[in-house]
Amino acid sequence: MSDYNRRDFLKSSAALAAFSGASVAGALLPVSLAQAQGVAAKIRVGLMLPYTGTYTQLGVAIENGFRLALAERGGKFAGRELEFFKVDDESDPPKAAENANKLVQRDKAEVIIGTVHSGVAMGIAKVVRESGTLWINPNAGADDVTGALCAPNIFRTSFSNWQTTHALGKVMKAKGHKTAVFITWKYAAGEQMMVGFKEGFEKEGGKLVKELYLPFPQVEFQALLTEIANIKPDAVVAFFAGGGAAKFLKDYQAAGLKGKIPLYGSGFLTDGVLDAVGDAAEGVETTLHYADGLNTKKDNAFRLAYVKAYKLQPDVYAVQGYDAGQLLAAGLEAVKGDMNNKAGLIKAMESAKIDSPRGQWTLSKSHNPVQDMYLRRVVGKENKVVNVAWKALADPARGCKA
Ligand code: PHB
């Protein structure tokens, strides 16, 4: 975080705080003044998520999780109700800055919760670095968000892309795999997960022999699967998610590769898709910061509450949305609901210990979770925890000056 940005950011919060003595009824005031009245008005929350396209289910799970954290607190964070403003970002990076600006300028969102897609997250980062709006990112792993673009108002409750595949190197070395092919969509998430894997695998003496890409969100995998069959690596590592992941798993099996070349991935490959893929994912091993069968008090309670509220099993996306709610609640409780006390809010969020269904986590200096990475194996309809593949893995936060 440059001095310039920090100063600018604190200045805008100070300007808002200066209004907080206003005594006229909030309802009659323009939004910024009503906001400046502090604790009386509802907190304006912008939800920027994919509600259409390949990542639709992911967006819905995040919103469900966030709302569950709110419901558990009686519909209020630190005594304040929330008002939601929603934008469907369509996982479309070219529209990202405009969509984020709708929330910031038109809707006067005081905090943005979003999004899923790394390319869209880069657009949000640009907007909130300029406006100073508080941003909690409940999924998109774009490394830069808590790397070169890190800022006091930018928080992430999910992962960096690098984090999700880094532990696979150790796991695969232990299985005796010496060569691997990485296959993914050609955009930041896939490319950065490839780098995280390559670094981890090659440090262990493995060799990444080929990177295979197709444009997001295409699902014509056939030609690339033929290429894998010809290369015959010891193992394949993949990042796909949502509907694309389900299709990939089925195609991998249909191409006759399942059972021949072991398949690994970041856990998104098998999270939230097992109902849709029959036995195509059976035995696939992945690393991720959440798993089935953790059997902790917190996770069991979360799962029960989620199923009760939504008649659906939660997944990693639901957990990340839930933790976005928990993080915001922790910050707001520390400042007694006063969104205008941005410095206090940020300080409290930075030092929060989140009691998450995934296990307890804290934030790094760049505001990314420091968390355990689980090895999971698909057994039936579950991503069963095998062990902790890497304890308290922190993203290297390359380029962050915080
Ligand atoms: C991303 O674009 O950062 C992304 C999308 C879906 C996932 C994981 C990461 O499941």
Residues whose N, C-alpha, C, O or C-beta is under 5 A from the ligand:
A	BS01	PHB	V116 H117 S118 A140 G141 A142 A189 A241 F268
